[in-house]
Amino acid sequence: MRADDARDDAPCVLVTTAYLQPGGEVDQLLRDAGFRTLFARPADRDGAGEQDGADVRSLRSAVARAAAVGIVAGTDPFTADVLAASPGLRVVGRCGAGYDNVDVAAAARLGIAVTHSPGANRIAVAEHVLGLLVGCARGIPQSVADVRAGGWSAPSGRELAGATLGVVGLGSIGRTVARLGLAIGMRVVGHDPLPDRAFLAETGVAALSLDGVLSEADFVTLHLALDASTRHLIDGAALRRMRPGAYLINTARGGVVDEQALADALAEGRLAGAALDVTEREPLPPDSPLRAFDNVLVTGHIAGATAEARSRSSLMAARQVLDVLAGRTPEHLVGPGAVASRAGVR
Protein backbone atom coordinates (compact mmCIF):
# COMPACT_ATOMS: atom_id res chain seq x y z
CA MET A 1 0.00 0.00 0.00
CA ARG A 2 1.34 3.42 -0.92
CA ALA A 3 1.67 6.10 1.76
CA ASP A 4 -1.12 8.17 0.31
CA ASP A 5 -3.44 5.14 0.13
CA ALA A 6 -3.87 4.63 3.89
CA ARG A 7 -7.60 4.51 4.66
CA ASP A 8 -9.16 7.08 6.92
CA ASP A 9 -10.49 4.23 9.07
CA ALA A 10 -7.13 2.40 9.27
CA PRO A 11 -5.58 1.87 12.71
CA CYS A 12 -3.50 4.82 13.85
CA VAL A 13 0.14 4.98 14.88
CA LEU A 14 0.90 8.12 16.88
CA VAL A 15 4.31 9.76 16.39
CA THR A 16 5.49 11.94 19.29
CA THR A 17 9.21 12.13 18.48
CA ALA A 18 10.08 15.81 18.22
CA TYR A 19 12.34 15.62 15.17
CA LEU A 20 10.13 13.42 12.96
CA GLN A 21 8.05 15.07 10.26
CA PRO A 22 4.91 14.18 8.30
CA GLY A 23 5.97 12.90 4.90
CA GLY A 24 9.34 11.70 6.18
CA GLU A 25 10.76 8.18 6.00
CA VAL A 26 9.06 6.97 9.20
CA ASP A 27 5.70 8.35 8.07
CA GLN A 28 6.17 6.64 4.70
CA LEU A 29 7.10 3.32 6.32
CA LEU A 30 4.08 3.29 8.62
CA ARG A 31 1.62 4.36 5.96
CA ASP A 32 3.02 1.87 3.44
CA ALA A 33 2.21 -0.80 6.03
CA GLY A 34 -1.45 0.31 6.01
CA PHE A 35 -1.59 2.52 9.10
CA ARG A 36 -2.78 6.07 9.50
CA THR A 37 -0.29 8.35 11.19
CA LEU A 38 -0.87 11.26 13.53
CA PHE A 39 1.98 13.52 14.54
CA ALA A 40 1.66 15.04 18.00
CA ARG A 41 5.15 16.20 18.88
CA PRO A 42 5.69 18.39 21.96
CA ALA A 43 5.71 21.60 19.93
CA ASP A 44 2.40 20.60 18.33
CA ARG A 45 0.52 19.93 21.57
CA ASP A 46 -1.32 22.56 23.56
CA GLY A 47 0.32 22.99 26.95
CA ALA A 48 3.27 20.71 26.22
CA GLY A 49 6.50 21.96 27.69
CA GLU A 50 4.84 24.46 30.03
CA GLN A 51 5.28 22.22 33.05
CA ASP A 52 5.44 18.53 33.78
CA GLY A 53 1.74 18.18 34.55
CA ALA A 54 0.66 20.06 31.44
CA ASP A 55 2.92 17.91 29.28
CA VAL A 56 1.42 14.70 30.66
CA ARG A 57 -2.14 16.00 30.15
CA SER A 58 -1.45 17.09 26.58
CA LEU A 59 0.20 13.77 25.76
CA ARG A 60 -2.67 11.80 27.27
CA SER A 61 -5.11 13.84 25.19
CA ALA A 62 -3.13 13.13 22.02
CA VAL A 63 -3.00 9.36 22.71
CA ALA A 64 -6.73 9.27 23.42
CA ARG A 65 -7.62 11.40 20.39
CA ALA A 66 -5.61 9.16 18.07
CA ALA A 67 -7.03 5.93 19.57
CA ALA A 68 -3.48 4.79 18.86
CA VAL A 69 -2.60 1.13 18.47
CA GLY A 70 1.09 1.99 18.37
CA ILE A 71 3.34 4.91 19.27
CA VAL A 72 6.73 5.95 17.92
CA ALA A 73 7.91 7.80 20.98
CA GLY A 74 10.46 10.41 21.87
CA THR A 75 11.30 11.52 25.40
CA ASP A 76 7.72 12.31 26.40
CA PRO A 77 6.53 11.13 29.84
CA PHE A 78 4.59 7.94 29.14
CA THR A 79 3.02 7.52 32.56
CA ALA A 80 0.47 4.86 33.46
CA ASP A 81 -2.30 7.39 32.86
CA VAL A 82 -0.99 8.23 29.38
CA LEU A 83 -0.58 4.57 28.44
CA ALA A 84 -4.14 3.80 29.51
CA ALA A 85 -5.59 6.61 27.39
CA SER A 86 -6.04 4.37 24.33
CA PRO A 87 -7.64 0.99 25.14
CA GLY A 88 -6.28 -0.45 21.88
CA LEU A 89 -2.65 0.57 22.43
CA ARG A 90 -0.35 -2.41 21.87
CA VAL A 91 3.17 -1.03 21.58
CA VAL A 92 5.38 1.96 22.39
CA GLY A 93 8.59 2.10 20.35
CA ARG A 94 11.24 4.41 21.79
CA CYS A 95 13.53 6.26 19.42
CA GLY A 96 16.68 5.82 21.49
CA ALA A 97 18.40 3.42 23.84
CA GLY A 98 16.91 4.81 27.05
CA TYR A 99 13.33 4.13 28.11
CA ASP A 100 13.21 5.63 31.59
CA ASN A 101 10.48 8.00 30.37
CA VAL A 102 8.13 5.02 29.91
CA ASP A 103 6.40 3.38 32.87
CA VAL A 104 7.41 -0.14 31.82
CA ALA A 105 5.66 -1.78 34.77
CA ALA A 106 2.38 -0.08 33.88
CA ALA A 107 2.84 -1.05 30.24
CA ALA A 108 3.30 -4.68 31.27
CA ARG A 109 0.11 -4.57 33.36
CA LEU A 110 -1.77 -3.17 30.40
CA GLY A 111 -0.26 -5.68 27.97
CA ILE A 112 1.59 -3.00 26.03
CA ALA A 113 4.94 -3.95 24.54
CA VAL A 114 7.80 -1.46 24.95
CA THR A 115 10.77 -1.47 22.58
CA HIS A 116 13.88 0.66 22.30
CA SER A 117 16.66 1.32 19.80
CA PRO A 118 20.02 0.51 21.40
CA GLY A 119 23.17 1.17 19.42
CA ALA A 120 21.53 3.33 16.79
CA ASN A 121 23.17 6.53 18.07
CA ARG A 122 26.41 5.08 19.49
CA ILE A 123 28.67 6.74 16.91
CA ALA A 124 26.98 10.11 17.33
CA VAL A 125 27.18 9.99 21.13
CA ALA A 126 30.78 8.78 21.14
CA GLU A 127 31.83 11.58 18.79
CA HIS A 128 30.09 14.11 21.04
CA VAL A 129 31.95 12.74 24.05
CA LEU A 130 35.20 13.20 22.13
CA GLY A 131 34.23 16.82 21.43
CA LEU A 132 33.48 17.39 25.12
CA LEU A 133 36.81 15.82 26.09
CA VAL A 134 38.69 18.20 23.83
CA GLY A 135 36.54 21.13 24.93
CA CYS A 136 37.32 20.45 28.58
CA ALA A 137 41.02 19.72 28.10
CA ARG A 138 41.70 22.83 26.01
CA GLY A 139 39.09 25.22 27.40
CA ILE A 140 37.72 25.84 23.92
CA PRO A 141 34.29 27.25 24.92
CA GLN A 142 35.93 29.60 27.42
CA SER A 143 38.43 30.82 24.83
CA VAL A 144 35.69 31.44 22.27
CA ALA A 145 33.74 33.45 24.85
CA ASP A 146 36.86 35.40 25.82
CA VAL A 147 37.67 36.36 22.23
CA ARG A 148 34.04 37.29 21.57
CA ALA A 149 34.23 39.62 24.59
CA GLY A 150 37.36 41.31 23.22
CA GLY A 151 40.02 39.30 25.03
CA TRP A 152 42.96 37.28 23.75
CA SER A 153 44.17 35.20 26.71
CA ALA A 154 46.09 31.98 26.16
CA PRO A 155 45.88 29.74 29.24
CA SER A 156 47.58 26.34 29.13
CA GLY A 157 45.37 23.39 28.36
CA ARG A 158 46.30 19.74 28.62
CA GLU A 159 46.80 16.95 26.12
CA LEU A 160 44.51 13.95 26.04
CA ALA A 161 47.25 11.63 24.82
CA GLY A 162 48.76 9.98 27.88
CA ALA A 163 45.83 10.90 30.14
CA THR A 164 43.58 8.23 31.66
CA LEU A 165 40.00 7.96 30.45
CA GLY A 166 37.57 6.20 32.77
CA VAL A 167 34.47 4.78 31.08
CA VAL A 168 31.64 3.90 33.47
CA GLY A 169 29.34 1.59 31.53
CA LEU A 170 30.88 -0.53 28.77
CA GLY A 171 27.83 -1.07 26.63
CA SER A 172 27.68 -0.26 22.93
CA ILE A 173 28.32 3.47 23.43
CA GLY A 174 30.87 3.05 26.20
CA ARG A 175 32.92 0.61 24.13
CA THR A 176 32.88 3.00 21.18
CA VAL A 177 34.05 5.86 23.42
CA ALA A 178 36.81 3.63 24.76
CA ARG A 179 38.02 2.88 21.24
CA LEU A 180 38.13 6.59 20.41
CA GLY A 181 40.12 7.24 23.58
CA LEU A 182 42.61 4.54 22.66
CA ALA A 183 42.89 5.92 19.13
CA ILE A 184 44.13 9.29 20.41
CA GLY A 185 46.62 7.76 22.79
CA MET A 186 44.71 7.72 26.07
CA ARG A 187 45.00 4.97 28.64
CA VAL A 188 41.49 3.61 29.10
CA VAL A 189 40.01 1.93 32.16
CA GLY A 190 36.39 0.94 32.54
CA HIS A 191 33.72 -0.35 34.88
CA ASP A 192 30.72 -2.49 34.02
CA PRO A 193 28.86 -5.09 36.11
CA LEU A 194 28.96 -7.48 33.13
CA PRO A 195 31.96 -6.47 31.02
CA ASP A 196 32.50 -7.86 27.54
CA ARG A 197 35.59 -9.99 28.12
CA ALA A 198 36.34 -10.31 24.41
CA PHE A 199 36.36 -6.51 24.09
CA LEU A 200 38.68 -6.15 27.09
CA ALA A 201 41.06 -8.76 25.70
CA GLU A 202 41.08 -7.22 22.24
CA THR A 203 41.60 -3.61 23.35
CA GLY A 204 43.57 -3.91 26.56
CA VAL A 205 41.03 -1.78 28.43
CA ALA A 206 41.44 -2.52 32.14
CA ALA A 207 38.28 -3.57 34.00
CA LEU A 208 38.18 -1.92 37.44
CA SER A 209 35.69 -1.36 40.21
CA LEU A 210 33.75 1.88 40.13
CA ASP A 211 35.98 3.23 42.90
CA GLY A 212 39.03 2.19 40.89
CA VAL A 213 37.87 4.08 37.81
CA LEU A 214 37.00 7.20 39.81
CA SER A 215 40.34 7.24 41.60
CA GLU A 216 42.52 6.62 38.53
CA ALA A 217 40.86 8.56 35.71
CA ASP A 218 41.71 12.09 34.62
CA PHE A 219 38.44 12.14 32.67
CA VAL A 220 35.39 10.11 33.77
CA THR A 221 32.64 9.59 31.19
CA LEU A 222 29.26 8.04 32.10
CA HIS A 223 27.33 5.60 29.89
CA LEU A 224 24.63 4.09 32.09
CA ALA A 225 20.91 3.54 31.95
CA LEU A 226 18.94 5.35 34.63
CA ASP A 227 17.17 3.15 37.16
CA ALA A 228 16.94 2.83 40.92
CA SER A 229 20.45 1.40 41.11
CA THR A 230 22.09 4.21 39.14
CA ARG A 231 20.15 7.29 40.28
CA HIS A 232 22.68 9.63 41.89
CA LEU A 233 25.36 6.97 41.48
CA ILE A 234 27.76 9.90 41.17
CA ASP A 235 27.00 11.56 44.48
CA GLY A 236 29.12 13.53 46.91
CA ALA A 237 31.00 10.44 48.09
CA ALA A 238 31.74 9.33 44.53
CA LEU A 239 32.94 12.80 43.56
CA ARG A 240 35.31 12.85 46.53
CA ARG A 241 36.84 9.62 45.24
CA MET A 242 37.70 11.23 41.90
CA ARG A 243 41.23 12.44 41.32
CA PRO A 244 41.82 16.11 42.20
CA GLY A 245 41.70 18.10 38.97
CA ALA A 246 39.69 15.46 37.08
CA TYR A 247 36.78 16.15 34.72
CA LEU A 248 33.32 14.52 34.74
CA ILE A 249 31.42 13.99 31.49
CA ASN A 250 27.80 12.82 31.37
CA THR A 251 25.96 12.01 28.15
CA ALA A 252 23.83 9.23 29.71
CA ARG A 253 20.96 10.48 31.88
CA GLY A 254 20.93 13.52 34.13
CA GLY A 255 19.68 11.58 37.13
CA VAL A 256 22.87 9.53 37.32
CA VAL A 257 24.62 12.61 38.78
CA ASP A 258 23.68 14.47 41.96
CA GLU A 259 23.94 17.98 40.52
CA GLN A 260 24.07 19.76 43.89
CA ALA A 261 26.94 17.51 44.94
CA LEU A 262 28.66 18.26 41.63
CA ALA A 263 28.24 21.99 42.18
CA ASP A 264 29.71 21.61 45.67
CA ALA A 265 32.72 19.69 44.33
CA LEU A 266 33.31 22.38 41.71
CA ALA A 267 32.95 25.19 44.23
CA GLU A 268 35.51 23.52 46.48
CA GLY A 269 37.94 23.16 43.56
CA ARG A 270 38.13 19.38 43.76
CA LEU A 271 37.30 18.97 40.06
CA ALA A 272 38.77 20.84 37.12
CA GLY A 273 35.38 20.94 35.42
CA ALA A 274 32.43 19.02 34.00
CA ALA A 275 30.66 18.59 30.68
CA LEU A 276 27.00 17.58 30.64
CA ASP A 277 24.73 16.82 27.71
CA VAL A 278 21.96 15.71 30.06
CA THR A 279 20.64 17.21 33.29
CA GLU A 280 18.22 16.13 35.98
CA ARG A 281 15.65 18.61 34.69
CA GLU A 282 15.65 19.59 31.04
CA PRO A 283 15.98 22.31 29.99
CA LEU A 284 18.50 23.21 32.70
CA PRO A 285 16.54 25.40 35.16
CA PRO A 286 17.53 29.08 35.41
CA ASP A 287 18.30 28.62 39.09
CA SER A 288 20.56 25.58 38.63
CA PRO A 289 23.75 25.98 40.70
CA LEU A 290 25.71 24.65 37.72
CA ARG A 291 25.08 27.89 35.82
CA ALA A 292 27.51 29.68 38.13
CA PHE A 293 30.61 27.87 36.83
CA ASP A 294 32.60 28.84 33.76
CA ASN A 295 34.23 25.41 33.78
CA VAL A 296 30.92 23.57 33.29
CA LEU A 297 29.97 22.93 29.66
CA VAL A 298 26.31 22.10 29.10
CA THR A 299 24.87 21.08 25.74
CA GLY A 300 21.14 20.59 25.18
CA HIS A 301 20.83 16.78 25.01
CA ILE A 302 22.29 16.74 21.50
CA ALA A 303 24.83 13.92 21.79
CA GLY A 304 22.74 11.58 19.68
CA ALA A 305 21.27 14.31 17.49
CA THR A 306 22.83 13.69 14.10
CA ALA A 307 20.77 13.18 10.98
CA GLU A 308 22.29 9.75 10.54
CA ALA A 309 21.66 8.59 14.11
CA ARG A 310 18.11 9.93 14.15
CA SER A 311 17.31 8.13 10.91
CA ARG A 312 18.68 4.82 12.23
CA SER A 313 16.94 5.17 15.59
CA SER A 314 13.53 6.24 14.33
CA LEU A 315 13.39 3.61 11.58
CA MET A 316 14.40 0.93 14.10
CA ALA A 317 11.64 2.11 16.43
CA ALA A 318 9.01 2.21 13.68
CA ARG A 319 9.95 -1.24 12.36
CA GLN A 320 9.63 -2.70 15.85
CA VAL A 321 6.20 -1.09 16.25
CA LEU A 322 5.18 -2.76 12.99
CA ASP A 323 6.63 -6.07 14.18
CA VAL A 324 4.46 -6.03 17.31
CA LEU A 325 1.36 -4.98 15.40
CA ALA A 326 1.97 -7.87 12.98
CA GLY A 327 2.35 -10.35 15.84
CA ARG A 328 6.11 -10.71 15.47
CA THR A 329 8.63 -10.44 18.31
CA PRO A 330 10.65 -7.23 17.92
CA GLU A 331 14.43 -7.27 18.15
CA HIS A 332 14.73 -5.04 21.22
CA LEU A 333 11.78 -5.75 23.49
CA VAL A 334 11.97 -4.35 27.00
CA GLY A 335 11.01 -6.98 29.56
CA PRO A 336 9.70 -9.58 27.07
CA GLY A 337 8.44 -11.83 29.88
CA ALA A 338 6.12 -9.09 31.13
CA VAL A 339 4.21 -8.54 27.89
CA ALA A 340 0.62 -9.72 28.12
CA SER A 341 -1.48 -11.22 25.37
CA ARG A 342 -2.96 -7.87 24.37
CA ALA A 343 0.40 -6.99 22.76
CA GLY A 344 0.09 -9.94 20.40
CA VAL A 345 3.80 -10.78 20.53
CA ARG A 346 4.92 -14.32 19.68
N, C-alpha and C positions, 0 to 999 in steps of 0.2 A: 504493500500500500504506500502510495506517495504521501509526502508530508501534508500536502494540501487536500488529501482525500479523507483525512480523519473525520469520522461522523460527529455531528454535534452531540449525539447521545452516547458516544464512546466513553469508556472509563477514563478518569482524569488522573494524570500524574502532575503533582504540584512541584514547581521548581522554586526554591527559596534562596538558592546560592546567589550571592550579591553580584558576582561578575558574569553570570550567564545571561544570555540575551535571547529573546524570541527570534526565531529564524536561524539561530546558530546550530552547531553540530549536534549538541545534545537535544535540542528541540527537534531537529530533523530525525535523529535516531529514534526518539520516543514516538513521534508521529508516524514514522515509517512502520513502526511495530503495531500501529492501530490505536494508539492512545491520544486523547486530547491532552493538551498541555495548558497549564495556567501558571504564569509567572507572578509570584508575590514576594519579591525581594524586599529587604528591609526598607529601602528607599521608596518602594511602591506602596507601602502599607501605612495607613493612617495611624499615627501614634508611635510607630516603631522608632526606636532609638531615643525617645524622650526620657524614658526611665525603664527599669527592668519590668515592672508590672505592666506598663503600657505595651511593651514589646511582646510579652507573653499573650496579652489579650488580643493584640492585632494579629499575631501568628495563629492563635486559636481560631479567630474569625476566618482567616484565610483558609485554614485546613477544613473547617466546617463548610464554608461556601463552595469549595471545590469538590466536596464529597470525595476526597482523594483516596485512591487505592494504593498509590505509591507517592513517595516524596524524594526528590533529589535535594539534599539539604546542605546548607552552609553551616554557619556557626550559631544559628538561631537557638533559643532555649526550648528544646522539645521536652517540656515537662509532661507529667502524667495527664494533666488536664488538656494540654495541646494534643497529645497522642490520642486521647479519647474523643476528640472533636469530630472525627469521621469514623462511623461504625464500620465502614468497609476498608479502612486502612490496613494494608498487609505488609508494607515494607518502608523503611526509611534508609536511604542510601547516602551516607556522608561523603562529601567531597573532601577528603583529607584523611590522615592517619588517625587523628584524635576523634573521640566520640564522647568526651566528657560532658558535652552540651545536650546529650540525649539521655533521658531516664531509661536506661537499659532494663532495669528491673520492672518498671511499669510496662515497657514494651513487651517483655516476656509474659507478664500477666495477661496482657491484651492479645497475645498471639501475633505480635507484630515483629517481623524480622528486622534486625539492624545490621547494616553492612558498613564497611569503611574502605578506604583506598590507601593502604600502606605502601610506601615505597614510591608512589607516583611523583612526589615532590622532593625526593632525597637529594637529587643533584642541586636543585634550586636552593634548598635549605643549607646544604653543605657549602655552596659557593657564598651564600650570605654570611655564614659563620666565618669563612676566610676573610671576607671584607671587614667584618667586625674585629677580627684579630688584628688585621693590619691597621684599622682605624684606631684601635686602642694603643697598639705598640708605638705608632708614630704620631699620635695626636692629630690626625688629619682633620677631623671636624673642628677642633679648637683652632688649628692654624687657618683654616678657611674663614672661620668667624673673625679671627684676629685681622686678617688681611682685609676682609670686607669692612671692618671698622676703622681701617686706616693704618693698622700696625704692620710690622714686618719682623716679628720676633722669630728666633730659630732655636727653640729648646731641643735638647737631645732626646731622641726616641730610643727604642731598643730593637734589636734584630730578633726575628722569630727563629731563624736558624740557630740551633743549639739550645733553645729554650724548651722547657717541658710542657707539653700539652696534655691535660687530663680530660678524658672523655667519660662522662658519667652517663651510661646507657649506650651499649654497643649493639643497638639494633641496626636496621638498614641505614638510617641517617648517620648514627654515631660512627659506624664503620667507614662510611664514605668520608666523614670529617677526619677520621684518623688517617685515612690514606692521603688526604690532602696535606695534613700536617707532616706526615713522613716525606711527602714529595718536596716540601720546602725545607727539609733538613731539621725538623723538630724531633725531639725524643717524645714518644707518645706512650702514655700509660692509660689504662681504662678500668672502669668498674661496671660490672653487670652481674645480676644474680645468676644468669644462665649464659655465660659467655660462649661464643662460637669458637671452639677450640681449633678448628681448622684455620679460621681467620687469624687467631693469635699465632699459630705456628707459622703461617705463611708470611705474616707481616713483622713479627717480632714485637708486637705491642705487648706490654707487660700487664697482666691482670692483677689488680690490687684490690684491697678493701676500699670502701668509700673513704675512710679516714686516711688510707695510704695515698689515694689520689689527691685529696684535699691538701695534704701536707707536703706533697712533692711537686705539684704542678705550679708553673708560673702563670698559666692560663687554664681555667676550668670551664668547660663547655658542657651544658646540660641537654640531654636527649632522652627524656623520660615521659611516659604517659602520666597524666594526673589522676590519682585515685587516693583513697584514704591513706595508703602507705607512703605516698610521695608528697602529699600536701605539706608544705613548709619543711620539706626534707632539708633544704638549705636554710637553717635557722641561725640564731645567734651562736649556738654552740658550734655548728658546722663552719660558720664563717670565721670563728676564732681558731679553728684548726687549719685554715688556709695559710699559705706562706705569706709573711709580710711583703707587701708590694705586689701581690698577685692580682689578676683580673678575673672577674666572673662574667661569663657569657651565657645568656638564656634565650634559646629560640624554641623551647619546648612548650611549656604552659606556665603562665604567670604564677599560678598557685603553688608551684614547686618551691618558690623563693618567698621567704618572709621579708617583705619589702621594708618594713620598719627596722628590722634587724640589719638589713643591708645598708639602709641609710645611717644607722648608728655606726656600723663598721667603717663606712666611708668618712663620717664625721670625725671618727677617732684616728683616721689615717692608717688603719690596718691594711686596707686594700688600695691599690693604685687606681682602680676604677672598675666600671662595669659596663656591659653592653647588653641591652635587653630588646628583643623584638616582641616580647609578650609581657603583659603586666597582669596583676591580679584583677584589676578593673580596666576595661578597655572601652573608650579611649582612656589614657592616663589622666586621672582627675586633676583639676587645677591645683588642688591643695596637696598633691602627693609630695612627700618629703624628698623624693628623688629629683624633683625639679630644681632643687637648690644647688646641685653639684655639676660643675663644668666637666667633670671627668666621668659622667654617666651619659652614655649614648643610648637613645631610645628611638627605635624605628617602629612604625605602625603596623606590626604583625604582617610584614611583607616578605618574610624569608622564603615562603613557598610561592610567592606571587610572581611567577614568570608565565608568559603565554604558553610555553611548552608544558610546564608542570600543571597549570590549570586545565589544559586540554586533556592531558593524561588522566588527571584525577577525576574530572567531571565525567569523562566518557566511561571510566572504570565504574564510577558510582551509578551512572545511568544503566549500564549493561547489567550490573548486579540487581538493580530494581527490576529490570525486564526478566532476569533469570527467576527471581522469586515469583513474579506475577505469572510466569509460564510454568511454575511448579518445579523448577530446577534449583539445585543447591548452589548458591553463589560462592565465589572463590573466597571471599573474606567476610564470613558471617561472624558477628559478635555473639558469643555465647550460644552456639548452635544447639546445645542440649536444652536450652530454655525456650525455644521457639515452639509455640503451640500450633495446633492443626490449622487455625485460621490463616496462618502465613502460607500454607500450601507448599512447604518446602520438603522435598524428598531427600 
